[in-house]
Amino acid sequence: MKNNRYTFWKLLDENIIEIPIIQRDYAQGRTDEKRIRDKFLDALCEVIKDETKSINLDFVYGEIKKEGENKKLTPLDGQQRLTTLFLLHWYLATKENRLSEASKKLQKFTYETRVSSREFCKALTTNKIDLLDIDNFIDEKDKKLSKLIEDKNWFFKSWKKDPTIKSMLNMIDSIHERFKNSTGLFDKLICNEKPPITFDFLPLNDFNLTDELYIKMNARGKPLTEFENFKSNLVELFEPQTASKLDNEWTDLFWSFKGDEPNKDGYYYIDDKFLNFFNNFIINLGLTSDKLNEKKDLKDIYIMDIYKNIL
């Protein structure tokens, strides 16, 4: 099975990218996804600014269909990453006054999910925005790029009800916070020689995809749980022999404390017990070792940062 390493810019060179209606709304920009969003953007920011580093975002799967002279890619997996990359390319092009030359290609990214999402993506890529206008807002809490966009005459108030657009605006604000003081990064982002951000694109045309398969592959319709994200990050710090204990000995241990009766939905939720134990253990260890100096609400603390720091 052949796969090819791509950049977002190269994928747009070859295809129109249309997020299918069967896919869920864009989620990476949701308010309750801040911790995951911050970690992801920090990683992207680091590799764009440091020419010695790069990151691969794993596989993006999709079906390609011929439409006249164009090819249209329908992503089966990778919608969230592709949308974030679209917003990142739009932002850096806008910031460096390069949107006029990037607009035509960026317009090849669109959403079938909702008409409003599709219209917002088009409006974003065809209307010039001066980021310096953010400073014209008197109230500090209004000094956000999302507020500047919402104040434009081409932005419909009804768009605020679209969960994908709300998430996109949150993501745009997060991107702006990281890149507002940077310069000359757009060319680095779209570079072909040493691209900072890549993924492996796998076309699935030979697999006779059907809408039924799309539904099955997206049936869950929600992001990974907090424990699943924690677990995926935790295993990266362990040797394989230790990492295997997460799904074996340690799971058996917590299963022994599951209680006599499941919840009303029939589940015991030992993952919650597992995560609570690790959270309390790490925070207490951080406090007793004087290495926990963060003055944040507990829900805003990323437990893996503490874990790496003290162990």
N, C-alpha and C positions, 0 to 999 in steps of 0.2 A: 504494500500500500504506500503510495507516494505522498509525501507532504512537502510543502515549500515554505521557507521562511519569508515572511512578508512584513512590511511596515503598513501602517494605516494609509499613508500617502500612496504607496504602490497599489494597494487594494483598490483605492479610488481611481487610480490610473486605468485600471482594467475593468472596473465594474461600477454600476449603480448599486448602492447598498440600501436595501429596503427592509426595515424591521417588520416582520409579518404580523398580521392582526392576531395570530394565535399566541404571540409572545405577551408576557406580562408587561406592566408599565416599568419604566426606568426606575430602579430602586437605589442605586449607589448614592444618589443625592438626598435621599430621605433624611429627615432630622434624626431619626433614631438609628441611622447608620453612620453617625459621625465618627465613631472610633475606627471602623473599617475603612471609611472614606479617607480619613486623615493618614492612616498607615499607607494606603495605596498611593495617594498623591505625594506623600513624602518620598516614597520609593521612586516615583516617576520624576519628581523634581531633582532628586540626587543624580540620576543618570543623565538627565538633560544638561545639567550644569557642569558635570564632571566628565570630560571627554574620554577619560580612561575607563569609564564604567558603562555597562549596558544591562538591559533586563529583557527577558523573554517571558511573555504572558501566556505561555502554553498554547493549547490548540483553540482555533476558531473553526467551527464546522459550518457548512452551508451548501445550498443548492444553487447552481448557476443556470439561468435560462436566457436564451437569446430573445431580445426584443428589438426588432428592426436592426439597426446598426449597432445597438448597444447590448451589453450583457448585464443582467440584473442578478445580484447575489442576495439570496434570502437566508440570513443566518439562522441556523438551528441552535447553536450554542455560541455565545460570545457577545450577545446584545449589550450587556452591561459595560464590558470593556470597550467595545467599539463606540458606544455613545460617549463614554468619558474621553476617549481619544479624539472624537469629533469635537467636543467642547474645548479640549486642550489646544487643538490645532486652530480652532476659531479664535480662541483667546489670544494666543501668541501672534497670529496674523493681524488681529485687530490692534493689539498693543503696539506692534511695530509698523503700523500703517501699510500692511501688506494684504489687506482683505480684498482689495480690488483685483489683485492677481490670483488670489486663492479662492475667490468666491465661486467661480464656475465649477471647480473641482469639489468644493465643500457642499455645493448644492446637490451633488450626487449621493449624499447621505440623507435618507428620509425615513419617515415612519408611516407604516400602513395602519398601525394600531388605532390611532384616532386622527380625525381630520385636523383638529386643533394642534396636535403634536407635529404633524406634517407641515402645517402653515407656519408654526413657530420656527421650525428649523430653517424654512425658506426665508422668513423675514430676518432671522438672525444673520444669515449669510449674504443678504442682499442690501442691508442697510448699514451705513457707516455709523460707528459710535466712537466718540472721543472720551477716553477714560479719564481725562483731566476734568471732565464735567462733574465727576463724583464729588470733587471738592466744593462745588457750588451749593451743595446741600448744607443748610444751616445746622440742623440737628445731627449730632454725631452718629446716632443710631441709624440715620438714613443714608450715611455715606457708604453705600454698598453698590456694587455693580448691578445687582439684581434690581435695586430701586431705580437706577438710571434706565435700565431696560424697560421696566414697567411704566416709566413716565413717558416713553416715546409714543408718538401719535399712531404708530403702526402696531402697538401692543394692545390687544383686545382684553378688556377686564375679565371677560369670560374665560380667558386662558388660565387664570389663576385657579380655576376649578379642576384643571387637568393635572392629575398626579404626576405625569411624566414631565410636564413643563415645570411644576413646582420643584421637582427633584433636580431638573436641569439648572434652574436658577440657584438653588442651594449649592450645587456643584460648581457653578461659575463663580460664586462668591468665594468658595474654598480655593479654587484655582487662583483667583485674583490675589488672595492673601499670600500665597506662596511665590507668585511671579511678578507682583506689582513693581518691585524694585530691580527687576532683571532686564537685561538688554541683549539683543543679538542671538536669541535662542531659537527663533523660528527656523532659520537655516539648519541649525543643528538637529532640530526635530525631524525635518524632512530629508535629511542627508541619506544618500544611498550607499555611500562608501563605508561609513561607520555609524549606522543608525543606533540611537540610544534605546529605542523601544521597538521590539519585534514580537511576532507571534507566529505560530505554525498554522498555516491555512490548509484545511483539508476539504476539497470539494467532494460532495456526496452524490454527484449526479448518477453514478453507477449503481446506487443502492435503491433506486425506485422509491423515493420518498413519497409519503402520502400525508394528508392532513391528520390521519389517525396517529401516525408516528410522531408528528409535531405535538399532538395533544398528550401522548404518552410521555414524551421526553420532557414536557413542560408541565406535567400534571401537578407537580408540587406547588408551583406558582408562588413561591416565597423564597427568600434568601436562606442561607445556612443558619442554623441556630447558633447562639452565642457559644455553646459548648463545642459544636462542630468546628467553628472558627478557632477557638482556643486550642482544641486538640490538634488541628492541622499545623498550627504554629509551634506547639509544644514538641511535637515529634521531630521537628527540624533541629532541636537542640540536643537530642539524644542519639546515642549509638543505636544501631538497629536492634540489638538484643534488648536494650532497655525500652525502646519505643514499642516493641511488641507487647510489653506488659500492659500498655494502655487498653488493648483489646482482649487481654487474657487475664493474668493474675489480678490486676487492679480492678478490672471490671467485675471479676468474680467476688472480690472483696466487698465492693459496694453493693453488689447484688444481694449479698448476705444480709444487708441492712435495709432491704427494700420495704419491709413491713409485711403485715399479714394480708392486707387488702389493697388492690389497685385503686387508682382514681376512678371516677365515674365513667371515664372514657376507656377504661380497661388497661391503662398504662401505669407503670410504677414510677417512671421518671427518675431513674437512677442517675441519668446524665446531670440533673440539677444537683443531686447530692455530691456527685463527683466534682462539679465545678465549684460548688460552695466550699467544699473541703480545700481545694487548691487555692481558691481566692483567700480564704481565712488564713490558711497556712502561710502563704507567701506574704500577705500583709503583716501578719504577726512577726514573721521572721524579719521583715524589713524594719519594723518598729524596734525590735530588740537589738538589731545590729546597727541602728542609727543611720541606715541607708535610705530610709523612706522620708524624703523631705518635701514631697509634693503637697501643696495646699490646694487640693481640688476636692470637689464632691466625689464620693466613692464611685458613682456610676460613670464619671468621666475619666477615671484612672484606667489605663490600659495595663492589665495585670502582667502581660508578658514583658513589658519594659522593666517592671520591678524584678521579675524573675531573672532576667538576663543580668541585671545590675548586681543582685546580691548573691547569685550562684554562678 
